[in-house]
Amino acid sequence: MTTTTYTVKGMTCGHCASAVETEIGKIDSVTGVAVDVASGAVRVESTAPLADADVVAAVDEAGYEVAL
């Protein structure tokens, strides 16, 4: 099990968090996503290490930006 935390910019509400959770959850091997809207922290649990590019693309698809 791997846990990685990302910072996502632009989220302001529960709908934002849901959109990010849904898109990241579509990535193969992701088993859980937890979003803290206030801090922008997104914790992703997966069965294997994830490529940052996959997470960035998923967050972009949801309409937000990963702070790198």
CHARMM internal coordinates of N, CA and C (Angstrom, degrees):
IC EDIT
DIST 1 N 1 CA 1.4523
DIST 1 CA 1 C 1.5360
ANGL 1 N 1 CA 1 C 108.14
DIST 1 C 2 N 1.3153
ANGL 1 CA 1 C 2 N 116.21
DIHE 1 N 1 CA 1 C 2 N 134.61
DIST 2 N 2 CA 1.4580
ANGL 1 C 2 N 2 CA 122.81
DIHE 1 CA 1 C 2 N 2 CA 178.54
DIST 2 CA 2 C 1.5205
ANGL 2 N 2 CA 2 C 108.91
DIHE 1 C 2 N 2 CA 2 C -121.23
DIST 2 C 3 N 1.3316
ANGL 2 CA 2 C 3 N 116.67
DIHE 2 N 2 CA 2 C 3 N 137.66
DIST 3 N 3 CA 1.4618
ANGL 2 C 3 N 3 CA 121.35
DIHE 2 CA 2 C 3 N 3 CA 175.52
DIST 3 CA 3 C 1.5232
ANGL 3 N 3 CA 3 C 108.09
DIHE 2 C 3 N 3 CA 3 C -123.46
DIST 3 C 4 N 1.3213
ANGL 3 CA 3 C 4 N 115.74
DIHE 3 N 3 CA 3 C 4 N 127.47
DIST 4 N 4 CA 1.4577
ANGL 3 C 4 N 4 CA 122.05
DIHE 3 CA 3 C 4 N 4 CA 179.50
DIST 4 CA 4 C 1.5190
ANGL 4 N 4 CA 4 C 108.35
DIHE 3 C 4 N 4 CA 4 C -130.15
DIST 4 C 5 N 1.3323
ANGL 4 CA 4 C 5 N 116.42
DIHE 4 N 4 CA 4 C 5 N 140.21
DIST 5 N 5 CA 1.4575
ANGL 4 C 5 N 5 CA 120.53
DIHE 4 CA 4 C 5 N 5 CA 178.39
DIST 5 CA 5 C 1.5177
ANGL 5 N 5 CA 5 C 109.87
DIHE 4 C 5 N 5 CA 5 C -113.30
DIST 5 C 6 N 1.3171
ANGL 5 CA 5 C 6 N 114.91
DIHE 5 N 5 CA 5 C 6 N 133.60
DIST 6 N 6 CA 1.4629
ANGL 5 C 6 N 6 CA 122.67
DIHE 5 CA 5 C 6 N 6 CA 178.17
DIST 6 CA 6 C 1.5196
ANGL 6 N 6 CA 6 C 108.19
DIHE 5 C 6 N 6 CA 6 C -119.71
DIST 6 C 7 N 1.3229
ANGL 6 CA 6 C 7 N 116.66
DIHE 6 N 6 CA 6 C 7 N 157.87
DIST 7 N 7 CA 1.4555
ANGL 6 C 7 N 7 CA 121.34
DIHE 6 CA 6 C 7 N 7 CA 173.04
DIST 7 CA 7 C 1.5216
ANGL 7 N 7 CA 7 C 107.45
DIHE 6 C 7 N 7 CA 7 C -109.96
DIST 7 C 8 N 1.3332
ANGL 7 CA 7 C 8 N 115.90
DIHE 7 N 7 CA 7 C 8 N 125.00
DIST 8 N 8 CA 1.4574
ANGL 7 C 8 N 8 CA 121.74
DIHE 7 CA 7 C 8 N 8 CA -178.08
DIST 8 CA 8 C 1.5204
ANGL 8 N 8 CA 8 C 108.70
DIHE 7 C 8 N 8 CA 8 C -112.57
DIST 8 C 9 N 1.3306
ANGL 8 CA 8 C 9 N 115.47
DIHE 8 N 8 CA 8 C 9 N 130.26
DIST 9 N 9 CA 1.4630
ANGL 8 C 9 N 9 CA 121.12
DIHE 8 CA 8 C 9 N 9 CA -179.36
DIST 9 CA 9 C 1.5232
ANGL 9 N 9 CA 9 C 110.77
DIHE 8 C 9 N 9 CA 9 C -95.07
DIST 9 C 10 N 1.3313
ANGL 9 CA 9 C 10 N 115.49
DIHE 9 N 9 CA 9 C 10 N 143.69
DIST 10 N 10 CA 1.4573
ANGL 9 C 10 N 10 CA 121.12
DIHE 9 CA 9 C 10 N 10 CA 172.08
DIST 10 CA 10 C 1.5152
ANGL 10 N 10 CA 10 C 116.50
DIHE 9 C 10 N 10 CA 10 C 100.87
DIST 10 C 11 N 1.3156
ANGL 10 CA 10 C 11 N 118.84
DIHE 10 N 10 CA 10 C 11 N -6.58
DIST 11 N 11 CA 1.4666
ANGL 10 C 11 N 11 CA 120.31
DIHE 10 CA 10 C 11 N 11 CA 179.85
DIST 11 CA 11 C 1.5304
ANGL 11 N 11 CA 11 C 109.48
DIHE 10 C 11 N 11 CA 11 C -78.72
DIST 11 C 12 N 1.3354
ANGL 11 CA 11 C 12 N 115.70
DIHE 11 N 11 CA 11 C 12 N 135.46
DIST 12 N 12 CA 1.4642
ANGL 11 C 12 N 12 CA 119.65
DIHE 11 CA 11 C 12 N 12 CA -178.43
DIST 12 CA 12 C 1.5222
ANGL 12 N 12 CA 12 C 114.24
DIHE 11 C 12 N 12 CA 12 C -131.76
DIST 12 C 13 N 1.3453
ANGL 12 CA 12 C 13 N 117.38
DIHE 12 N 12 CA 12 C 13 N -6.91
DIST 13 N 13 CA 1.4673
ANGL 12 C 13 N 13 CA 118.06
DIHE 12 CA 12 C 13 N 13 CA -174.41
DIST 13 CA 13 C 1.5206
ANGL 13 N 13 CA 13 C 111.10
DIHE 12 C 13 N 13 CA 13 C -155.52
DIST 13 C 14 N 1.3001
ANGL 13 CA 13 C 14 N 115.57
DIHE 13 N 13 CA 13 C 14 N 178.63
DIST 14 N 14 CA 1.4552
ANGL 13 C 14 N 14 CA 121.96
DIHE 13 CA 13 C 14 N 14 CA 179.00
DIST 14 CA 14 C 1.5190
ANGL 14 N 14 CA 14 C 113.08
DIHE 13 C 14 N 14 CA 14 C -62.85
DIST 14 C 15 N 1.3230
ANGL 14 CA 14 C 15 N 116.49
DIHE 14 N 14 CA 14 C 15 N -34.88
DIST 15 N 15 CA 1.4721
ANGL 14 C 15 N 15 CA 119.91
DIHE 14 CA 14 C 15 N 15 CA 177.94
DIST 15 CA 15 C 1.5329
ANGL 15 N 15 CA 15 C 109.75
DIHE 14 C 15 N 15 CA 15 C -63.49
DIST 15 C 16 N 1.3279
ANGL 15 CA 15 C 16 N 116.40
DIHE 15 N 15 CA 15 C 16 N -40.56
DIST 16 N 16 CA 1.4696
ANGL 15 C 16 N 16 CA 121.36
DIHE 15 CA 15 C 16 N 16 CA 177.33
DIST 16 CA 16 C 1.5263
ANGL 16 N 16 CA 16 C 109.52
DIHE 15 C 16 N 16 CA 16 C -58.77
DIST 16 C 17 N 1.3209
ANGL 16 CA 16 C 17 N 115.87
DIHE 16 N 16 CA 16 C 17 N -49.54
DIST 17 N 17 CA 1.4596
ANGL 16 C 17 N 17 CA 121.36
DIHE 16 CA 16 C 17 N 17 CA -178.96
DIST 17 CA 17 C 1.5194
ANGL 17 N 17 CA 17 C 110.69
DIHE 16 C 17 N 17 CA 17 C -60.13
DIST 17 C 18 N 1.3058
ANGL 17 CA 17 C 18 N 117.35
DIHE 17 N 17 CA 17 C 18 N -42.59
DIST 18 N 18 CA 1.4536
ANGL 17 C 18 N 18 CA 121.74
DIHE 17 CA 17 C 18 N 18 CA -179.57
DIST 18 CA 18 C 1.5253
ANGL 18 N 18 CA 18 C 111.35
DIHE 17 C 18 N 18 CA 18 C -62.70
DIST 18 C 19 N 1.3231
ANGL 18 CA 18 C 19 N 116.74
DIHE 18 N 18 CA 18 C 19 N -42.55
DIST 19 N 19 CA 1.4699
ANGL 18 C 19 N 19 CA 121.02
DIHE 18 CA 18 C 19 N 19 CA 179.87
DIST 19 CA 19 C 1.5267
ANGL 19 N 19 CA 19 C 110.49
DIHE 18 C 19 N 19 CA 19 C -62.16
DIST 19 C 20 N 1.3309
ANGL 19 CA 19 C 20 N 116.73
DIHE 19 N 19 CA 19 C 20 N -44.08
DIST 20 N 20 CA 1.4644
ANGL 19 C 20 N 20 CA 121.14
DIHE 19 CA 19 C 20 N 20 CA 179.62
DIST 20 CA 20 C 1.5282
ANGL 20 N 20 CA 20 C 110.03
DIHE 19 C 20 N 20 CA 20 C -66.15
DIST 20 C 21 N 1.3254
ANGL 20 CA 20 C 21 N 117.62
DIHE 20 N 20 CA 20 C 21 N -45.10
DIST 21 N 21 CA 1.4666
ANGL 20 C 21 N 21 CA 121.11
DIHE 20 CA 20 C 21 N 21 CA 178.90
DIST 21 CA 21 C 1.5225
ANGL 21 N 21 CA 21 C 111.29
DIHE 20 C 21 N 21 CA 21 C -58.48
DIST 21 C 22 N 1.3183
ANGL 21 CA 21 C 22 N 116.53
DIHE 21 N 21 CA 21 C 22 N -43.87
DIST 22 N 22 CA 1.4635
ANGL 21 C 22 N 22 CA 121.14
DIHE 21 CA 21 C 22 N 22 CA -177.97
DIST 22 CA 22 C 1.5169
ANGL 22 N 22 CA 22 C 111.32
DIHE 21 C 22 N 22 CA 22 C -62.94
DIST 22 C 23 N 1.3224
ANGL 22 CA 22 C 23 N 117.25
DIHE 22 N 22 CA 22 C 23 N -48.16
DIST 23 N 23 CA 1.4671
ANGL 22 C 23 N 23 CA 120.30
DIHE 22 CA 22 C 23 N 23 CA -177.01
DIST 23 CA 23 C 1.5222
ANGL 23 N 23 CA 23 C 112.01
DIHE 22 C 23 N 23 CA 23 C -67.53
DIST 23 C 24 N 1.3205
ANGL 23 CA 23 C 24 N 117.87
DIHE 23 N 23 CA 23 C 24 N -44.23
DIST 24 N 24 CA 1.4686
ANGL 23 C 24 N 24 CA 119.92
DIHE 23 CA 23 C 24 N 24 CA 178.94
DIST 24 CA 24 C 1.5275
ANGL 24 N 24 CA 24 C 109.71
DIHE 23 C 24 N 24 CA 24 C -66.23
DIST 24 C 25 N 1.3221
ANGL 24 CA 24 C 25 N 116.80
DIHE 24 N 24 CA 24 C 25 N -35.90
DIST 25 N 25 CA 1.4599
ANGL 24 C 25 N 25 CA 120.91
DIHE 24 CA 24 C 25 N 25 CA 179.60
DIST 25 CA 25 C 1.5158
ANGL 25 N 25 CA 25 C 114.06
DIHE 24 C 25 N 25 CA 25 C -62.60
DIST 25 C 26 N 1.3290
ANGL 25 CA 25 C 26 N 117.56
DIHE 25 N 25 CA 25 C 26 N -17.29
DIST 26 N 26 CA 1.4667
ANGL 25 C 26 N 26 CA 121.58
DIHE 25 CA 25 C 26 N 26 CA 179.08
DIST 26 CA 26 C 1.5287
ANGL 26 N 26 CA 26 C 112.58
DIHE 25 C 26 N 26 CA 26 C -79.15
DIST 26 C 27 N 1.3321
ANGL 26 CA 26 C 27 N 117.31
DIHE 26 N 26 CA 26 C 27 N -13.48
DIST 27 N 27 CA 1.4698
ANGL 26 C 27 N 27 CA 120.92
DIHE 26 CA 26 C 27 N 27 CA -178.55
DIST 27 CA 27 C 1.5286
ANGL 27 N 27 CA 27 C 108.69
DIHE 26 C 27 N 27 CA 27 C -71.92
DIST 27 C 28 N 1.3360
ANGL 27 CA 27 C 28 N 115.90
DIHE 27 N 27 CA 27 C 28 N 133.82
DIST 28 N 28 CA 1.4641
ANGL 27 C 28 N 28 CA 120.66
DIHE 27 CA 27 C 28 N 28 CA 177.60
DIST 28 CA 28 C 1.5216
ANGL 28 N 28 CA 28 C 110.13
DIHE 27 C 28 N 28 CA 28 C -55.35
DIST 28 C 29 N 1.2746
ANGL 28 CA 28 C 29 N 117.79
DIHE 28 N 28 CA 28 C 29 N 139.49
DIST 29 N 29 CA 1.4675
ANGL 28 C 29 N 29 CA 128.86
DIHE 28 CA 28 C 29 N 29 CA 177.23
DIST 29 CA 29 C 1.5201
ANGL 29 N 29 CA 29 C 113.87
DIHE 28 C 29 N 29 CA 29 C 81.22
DIST 29 C 30 N 1.3463
ANGL 29 CA 29 C 30 N 119.57
DIHE 29 N 29 CA 29 C 30 N -6.21
DIST 30 N 30 CA 1.4670
ANGL 29 C 30 N 30 CA 120.37
DIHE 29 CA 29 C 30 N 30 CA 176.50
DIST 30 CA 30 C 1.5226
ANGL 30 N 30 CA 30 C 108.61
DIHE 29 C 30 N 30 CA 30 C -74.12
DIST 30 C 31 N 1.3416
ANGL 30 CA 30 C 31 N 115.01
DIHE 30 N 30 CA 30 C 31 N 129.11
DIST 31 N 31 CA 1.4644
ANGL 30 C 31 N 31 CA 120.28
DIHE 30 CA 30 C 31 N 31 CA -178.95
DIST 31 CA 31 C 1.5236
ANGL 31 N 31 CA 31 C 112.19
DIHE 30 C 31 N 31 CA 31 C -112.66
DIST 31 C 32 N 1.3331
ANGL 31 CA 31 C 32 N 117.57
DIHE 31 N 31 CA 31 C 32 N -13.05
DIST 32 N 32 CA 1.4506
ANGL 31 C 32 N 32 CA 119.89
DIHE 31 CA 31 C 32 N 32 CA 179.77
DIST 32 CA 32 C 1.5127
ANGL 32 N 32 CA 32 C 111.47
DIHE 31 C 32 N 32 CA 32 C -168.89
DIST 32 C 33 N 1.3362
ANGL 32 CA 32 C 33 N 115.37
DIHE 32 N 32 CA 32 C 33 N 147.26
DIST 33 N 33 CA 1.4623
ANGL 32 C 33 N 33 CA 121.98
DIHE 32 CA 32 C 33 N 33 CA 178.00
DIST 33 CA 33 C 1.5223
ANGL 33 N 33 CA 33 C 107.15
DIHE 32 C 33 N 33 CA 33 C -137.58
DIST 33 C 34 N 1.3342
ANGL 33 CA 33 C 34 N 116.61
DIHE 33 N 33 CA 33 C 34 N 129.70
DIST 34 N 34 CA 1.4594
ANGL 33 C 34 N 34 CA 121.66
DIHE 33 CA 33 C 34 N 34 CA 177.19
DIST 34 CA 34 C 1.5234
ANGL 34 N 34 CA 34 C 108.11
DIHE 33 C 34 N 34 CA 34 C -126.62
DIST 34 C 35 N 1.3378
ANGL 34 CA 34 C 35 N 116.11
DIHE 34 N 34 CA 34 C 35 N 126.63
DIST 35 N 35 CA 1.4599
ANGL 34 C 35 N 35 CA 121.58
DIHE 34 CA 34 C 35 N 35 CA -176.49
DIST 35 CA 35 C 1.5140
ANGL 35 N 35 CA 35 C 110.01
DIHE 34 C 35 N 35 CA 35 C -114.99
DIST 35 C 36 N 1.3291
ANGL 35 CA 35 C 36 N 116.08
DIHE 35 N 35 CA 35 C 36 N 133.24
DIST 36 N 36 CA 1.4701
ANGL 35 C 36 N 36 CA 122.69
DIHE 35 CA 35 C 36 N 36 CA 171.60
DIST 36 CA 36 C 1.5236
ANGL 36 N 36 CA 36 C 106.28
DIHE 35 C 36 N 36 CA 36 C -112.29
DIST 36 C 37 N 1.3296
ANGL 36 CA 36 C 37 N 116.02
DIHE 36 N 36 CA 36 C 37 N 101.70
DIST 37 N 37 CA 1.4634
ANGL 36 C 37 N 37 CA 121.28
DIHE 36 CA 36 C 37 N 37 CA -175.87
DIST 37 CA 37 C 1.5254
ANGL 37 N 37 CA 37 C 111.40
DIHE 36 C 37 N 37 CA 37 C -60.22
DIST 37 C 38 N 1.3067
ANGL 37 CA 37 C 38 N 118.04
DIHE 37 N 37 CA 37 C 38 N -41.00
DIST 38 N 38 CA 1.4625
ANGL 37 C 38 N 38 CA 121.63
DIHE 37 CA 37 C 38 N 38 CA -176.03
DIST 38 CA 38 C 1.5234
ANGL 38 N 38 CA 38 C 112.48
DIHE 37 C 38 N 38 CA 38 C -59.09
DIST 38 C 39 N 1.3221
ANGL 38 CA 38 C 39 N 117.13
DIHE 38 N 38 CA 38 C 39 N -42.61
DIST 39 N 39 CA 1.4688
ANGL 38 C 39 N 39 CA 120.38
DIHE 38 CA 38 C 39 N 39 CA -177.90
DIST 39 CA 39 C 1.5264
ANGL 39 N 39 CA 39 C 112.54
DIHE 38 C 39 N 39 CA 39 C -96.74
DIST 39 C 40 N 1.3216
ANGL 39 CA 39 C 40 N 117.12
DIHE 39 N 39 CA 39 C 40 N -16.40
DIST 40 N 40 CA 1.4556
ANGL 39 C 40 N 40 CA 121.23
DIHE 39 CA 39 C 40 N 40 CA -176.08
DIST 40 CA 40 C 1.5163
ANGL 40 N 40 CA 40 C 112.90
DIHE 39 C 40 N 40 CA 40 C 82.15
DIST 40 C 41 N 1.3404
ANGL 40 CA 40 C 41 N 116.78
DIHE 40 N 40 CA 40 C 41 N 4.58
DIST 41 N 41 CA 1.4645
ANGL 40 C 41 N 41 CA 120.73
DIHE 40 CA 40 C 41 N 41 CA -178.11
DIST 41 CA 41 C 1.5279
ANGL 41 N 41 CA 41 C 110.69
DIHE 40 C 41 N 41 CA 41 C -75.49
DIST 41 C 42 N 1.3262
ANGL 41 CA 41 C 42 N 115.07
DIHE 41 N 41 CA 41 C 42 N 133.82
DIST 42 N 42 CA 1.4565
ANGL 41 C 42 N 42 CA 121.81
DIHE 41 CA 41 C 42 N 42 CA 177.02
DIST 42 CA 42 C 1.5222
ANGL 42 N 42 CA 42 C 106.83
DIHE 41 C 42 N 42 CA 42 C -126.41
DIST 42 C 43 N 1.3308
ANGL 42 CA 42 C 43 N 116.39
DIHE 42 N 42 CA 42 C 43 N 113.65
DIST 43 N 43 CA 1.4643
ANGL 42 C 43 N 43 CA 122.06
DIHE 42 CA 42 C 43 N 43 CA 179.51
DIST 43 CA 43 C 1.5239
ANGL 43 N 43 CA 43 C 108.39
DIHE 42 C 43 N 43 CA 43 C -97.71
DIST 43 C 44 N 1.3210
ANGL 43 CA 43 C 44 N 115.38
DIHE 43 N 43 CA 43 C 44 N 124.61
DIST 44 N 44 CA 1.4554
ANGL 43 C 44 N 44 CA 120.92
DIHE 43 CA 43 C 44 N 44 CA -177.14
DIST 44 CA 44 C 1.5251
ANGL 44 N 44 CA 44 C 108.83
DIHE 43 C 44 N 44 CA 44 C -117.10
DIST 44 C 45 N 1.3236
ANGL 44 CA 44 C 45 N 116.39
DIHE 44 N 44 CA 44 C 45 N 125.65
DIST 45 N 45 CA 1.4561
ANGL 44 C 45 N 45 CA 122.17
DIHE 44 CA 44 C 45 N 45 CA 175.99
DIST 45 CA 45 C 1.5225
ANGL 45 N 45 CA 45 C 107.84
DIHE 44 C 45 N 45 CA 45 C -106.15
DIST 45 C 46 N 1.3372
ANGL 45 CA 45 C 46 N 115.51
DIHE 45 N 45 CA 45 C 46 N 137.39
DIST 46 N 46 CA 1.4563
ANGL 45 C 46 N 46 CA 119.57
DIHE 45 CA 45 C 46 N 46 CA -178.76
DIST 46 CA 46 C 1.5211
ANGL 46 N 46 CA 46 C 109.75
DIHE 45 C 46 N 46 CA 46 C -148.20
DIST 46 C 47 N 1.3177
ANGL 46 CA 46 C 47 N 114.59
DIHE 46 N 46 CA 46 C 47 N 161.90
DIST 47 N 47 CA 1.4614
ANGL 46 C 47 N 47 CA 120.12
DIHE 46 CA 46 C 47 N 47 CA 180.00
DIST 47 CA 47 C 1.5200
ANGL 47 N 47 CA 47 C 111.67
DIHE 46 C 47 N 47 CA 47 C -82.10
DIST 47 C 48 N 1.3329
ANGL 47 CA 47 C 48 N 117.46
DIHE 47 N 47 CA 47 C 48 N -11.48
DIST 48 N 48 CA 1.4662
ANGL 47 C 48 N 48 CA 122.91
DIHE 47 CA 47 C 48 N 48 CA 178.35
DIST 48 CA 48 C 1.5207
ANGL 48 N 48 CA 48 C 108.19
DIHE 47 C 48 N 48 CA 48 C -147.76
DIST 48 C 49 N 1.3205
ANGL 48 CA 48 C 49 N 118.11
DIHE 48 N 48 CA 48 C 49 N 156.77
DIST 49 N 49 CA 1.4652
ANGL 48 C 49 N 49 CA 119.85
DIHE 48 CA 48 C 49 N 49 CA 177.40
DIST 49 CA 49 C 1.5278
ANGL 49 N 49 CA 49 C 110.62
DIHE 48 C 49 N 49 CA 49 C -57.52
DIST 49 C 50 N 1.3304
ANGL 49 CA 49 C 50 N 116.21
DIHE 49 N 49 CA 49 C 50 N 141.49
DIST 50 N 50 CA 1.4588
ANGL 49 C 50 N 50 CA 121.36
DIHE 49 CA 49 C 50 N 50 CA -179.58
DIST 50 CA 50 C 1.5211
ANGL 50 N 50 CA 50 C 110.52
DIHE 49 C 50 N 50 CA 50 C -99.51
DIST 50 C 51 N 1.3173
ANGL 50 CA 50 C 51 N 115.42
DIHE 50 N 50 CA 50 C 51 N 149.31
DIST 51 N 51 CA 1.4640
ANGL 50 C 51 N 51 CA 120.01
DIHE 50 CA 50 C 51 N 51 CA 172.39
DIST 51 CA 51 C 1.5255
ANGL 51 N 51 CA 51 C 106.72
DIHE 50 C 51 N 51 CA 51 C -77.72
DIST 51 C 52 N 1.3335
ANGL 51 CA 51 C 52 N 116.73
DIHE 51 N 51 CA 51 C 52 N 128.98
DIST 52 N 52 CA 1.4639
ANGL 51 C 52 N 52 CA 120.25
DIHE 51 CA 51 C 52 N 52 CA 179.15
DIST 52 CA 52 C 1.5233
ANGL 52 N 52 CA 52 C 111.29
DIHE 51 C 52 N 52 CA 52 C -54.93
DIST 52 C 53 N 1.3317
ANGL 52 CA 52 C 53 N 116.67
DIHE 52 N 52 CA 52 C 53 N -36.46
DIST 53 N 53 CA 1.4664
ANGL 52 C 53 N 53 CA 120.66
DIHE 52 CA 52 C 53 N 53 CA -179.08
DIST 53 CA 53 C 1.5249
ANGL 53 N 53 CA 53 C 111.52
DIHE 52 C 53 N 53 CA 53 C -60.40
DIST 53 C 54 N 1.3309
ANGL 53 CA 53 C 54 N 117.79
DIHE 53 N 53 CA 53 C 54 N -34.82
DIST 54 N 54 CA 1.4664
ANGL 53 C 54 N 54 CA 121.16
DIHE 53 CA 53 C 54 N 54 CA 178.80
DIST 54 CA 54 C 1.5248
ANGL 54 N 54 CA 54 C 110.90
DIHE 53 C 54 N 54 CA 54 C -67.32
DIST 54 C 55 N 1.3257
ANGL 54 CA 54 C 55 N 115.92
DIHE 54 N 54 CA 54 C 55 N -40.96
DIST 55 N 55 CA 1.4680
ANGL 54 C 55 N 55 CA 119.94
DIHE 54 CA 54 C 55 N 55 CA 179.40
DIST 55 CA 55 C 1.5228
ANGL 55 N 55 CA 55 C 109.99
DIHE 54 C 55 N 55 CA 55 C -69.00
DIST 55 C 56 N 1.3240
ANGL 55 CA 55 C 56 N 116.78
DIHE 55 N 55 CA 55 C 56 N -43.53
DIST 56 N 56 CA 1.4704
ANGL 55 C 56 N 56 CA 120.74
DIHE 55 CA 55 C 56 N 56 CA 178.67
DIST 56 CA 56 C 1.5236
ANGL 56 N 56 CA 56 C 109.95
DIHE 55 C 56 N 56 CA 56 C -59.41
DIST 56 C 57 N 1.3248
ANGL 56 CA 56 C 57 N 117.83
DIHE 56 N 56 CA 56 C 57 N -43.12
DIST 57 N 57 CA 1.4637
ANGL 56 C 57 N 57 CA 121.70
DIHE 56 CA 56 C 57 N 57 CA 179.33
DIST 57 CA 57 C 1.5281
ANGL 57 N 57 CA 57 C 111.44
DIHE 56 C 57 N 57 CA 57 C -64.00
DIST 57 C 58 N 1.3257
ANGL 57 CA 57 C 58 N 117.16
DIHE 57 N 57 CA 57 C 58 N -40.50
DIST 58 N 58 CA 1.4661
ANGL 57 C 58 N 58 CA 120.95
DIHE 57 CA 57 C 58 N 58 CA 179.69
DIST 58 CA 58 C 1.5253
ANGL 58 N 58 CA 58 C 110.69
DIHE 57 C 58 N 58 CA 58 C -66.07
DIST 58 C 59 N 1.3243
ANGL 58 CA 58 C 59 N 116.91
DIHE 58 N 58 CA 58 C 59 N -42.96
DIST 59 N 59 CA 1.4634
ANGL 58 C 59 N 59 CA 120.73
DIHE 58 CA 58 C 59 N 59 CA 179.36
DIST 59 CA 59 C 1.5267
ANGL 59 N 59 CA 59 C 109.61
DIHE 58 C 59 N 59 CA 59 C -65.74
DIST 59 C 60 N 1.3218
ANGL 59 CA 59 C 60 N 117.18
DIHE 59 N 59 CA 59 C 60 N -40.05
DIST 60 N 60 CA 1.4630
ANGL 59 C 60 N 60 CA 121.67
DIHE 59 CA 59 C 60 N 60 CA 176.84
DIST 60 CA 60 C 1.5238
ANGL 60 N 60 CA 60 C 110.39
DIHE 59 C 60 N 60 CA 60 C -61.03
DIST 60 C 61 N 1.3216
ANGL 60 CA 60 C 61 N 116.80
DIHE 60 N 60 CA 60 C 61 N -41.71
DIST 61 N 61 CA 1.4668
ANGL 60 C 61 N 61 CA 121.80
DIHE 60 CA 60 C 61 N 61 CA 178.70
DIST 61 CA 61 C 1.5287
ANGL 61 N 61 CA 61 C 110.86
DIHE 60 C 61 N 61 CA 61 C -61.16
DIST 61 C 62 N 1.3256
ANGL 61 CA 61 C 62 N 116.26
DIHE 61 N 61 CA 61 C 62 N -33.35
DIST 62 N 62 CA 1.4689
ANGL 61 C 62 N 62 CA 120.75
DIHE 61 CA 61 C 62 N 62 CA 178.49
DIST 62 CA 62 C 1.5228
ANGL 62 N 62 CA 62 C 111.61
DIHE 61 C 62 N 62 CA 62 C -77.53
DIST 62 C 63 N 1.3447
ANGL 62 CA 62 C 63 N 117.05
DIHE 62 N 62 CA 62 C 63 N -11.95
DIST 63 N 63 CA 1.4563
ANGL 62 C 63 N 63 CA 120.72
DIHE 62 CA 62 C 63 N 63 CA 176.79
DIST 63 CA 63 C 1.5237
ANGL 63 N 63 CA 63 C 114.55
DIHE 62 C 63 N 63 CA 63 C 99.91
DIST 63 C 64 N 1.3399
ANGL 63 CA 63 C 64 N 116.07
DIHE 63 N 63 CA 63 C 64 N 19.75
DIST 64 N 64 CA 1.4628
ANGL 63 C 64 N 64 CA 120.39
DIHE 63 CA 63 C 64 N 64 CA -177.30
DIST 64 CA 64 C 1.5206
ANGL 64 N 64 CA 64 C 109.00
DIHE 63 C 64 N 64 CA 64 C -130.32
DIST 64 C 65 N 1.3250
ANGL 64 CA 64 C 65 N 116.21
DIHE 64 N 64 CA 64 C 65 N -179.79
DIST 65 N 65 CA 1.4557
ANGL 64 C 65 N 65 CA 121.27
DIHE 64 CA 64 C 65 N 65 CA -174.55
DIST 65 CA 65 C 1.5210
ANGL 65 N 65 CA 65 C 110.47
DIHE 64 C 65 N 65 CA 65 C -132.12
DIST 65 C 66 N 1.3344
ANGL 65 CA 65 C 66 N 115.58
DIHE 65 N 65 CA 65 C 66 N 134.21
DIST 66 N 66 CA 1.4602
ANGL 65 C 66 N 66 CA 120.95
DIHE 65 CA 65 C 66 N 66 CA 174.24
DIST 66 CA 66 C 1.5206
ANGL 66 N 66 CA 66 C 108.01
DIHE 65 C 66 N 66 CA 66 C -80.99
DIST 66 C 67 N 1.3265
ANGL 66 CA 66 C 67 N 116.82
DIHE 66 N 66 CA 66 C 67 N 130.11
DIST 67 N 67 CA 1.4659
ANGL 66 C 67 N 67 CA 121.12
DIHE 66 CA 66 C 67 N 67 CA 175.78
DIST 67 CA 67 C 1.5192
ANGL 67 N 67 CA 67 C 107.87
DIHE 66 C 67 N 67 CA 67 C -82.83
DIST 67 C 68 N 1.3076
ANGL 67 CA 67 C 68 N 116.87
DIHE 67 N 67 CA 67 C 68 N 116.01
DIST 68 N 68 CA 1.4690
ANGL 67 C 68 N 68 CA 120.75
DIHE 67 CA 67 C 68 N 68 CA -178.93
DIST 68 CA 68 C 1.5069
ANGL 68 N 68 CA 68 C 110.47
DIHE 67 C 68 N 68 CA 68 C -104.49
END
COOR INIT
IC SEED 1 N 1 CA 1 C
IC BUILD
